[in-house]
């Protein structure tokens, strides 16, 4: 049974309010206080 981890950060693993990271991996090096895997989503150049 998969874990459901709520997430509201602007992270590449966050989708529709849930973390979609499927497996543990190396720390991002810039973790948030509760998440060592946080990686900021790149800004969409097509949006203003």
N, C-alpha and C positions, 0 to 999 in steps of 0.2 A: 504494500500500500504506500503510495507516494506521500511525502509530507507536503502540506500546504503552508507556505510561509508568506504572510501578507507583506507587501512592500509598496511604499509610495515614493521611493527615491527615483531620480532620473538616471536609472542604471540600465545597462544593456541587457541584463537578465530579467528586468521587470516588465511584465506584460499584463495589462488589465488588472493591476493591483496585486499581482502574485509574482513571487520569484520563480523563474523557470530554469534556474541552474540545476542541471540533472545529476551532477556528481561533484564531489569535492575536488578542488584543483589548487594550484598555487595561489597564495595571497596576492591581491592586486598591488600591494605596496602602498596604496592610498586608501586604506579602509575607513569606513565610517565607524562610529563607536560600537555598533552592533553587527557589522558585516565586514568580514575581511576580504570579501570577493567583489566589493563594489567597483564598478567601472562605469564612468559617466558616459551616457549616450552622446554621440556626436550631434552637434546642432544641424538641423535640417536646413540646407541652404535654400530650399524652395519655399520655405515659410518666412513670413515677415514678422 
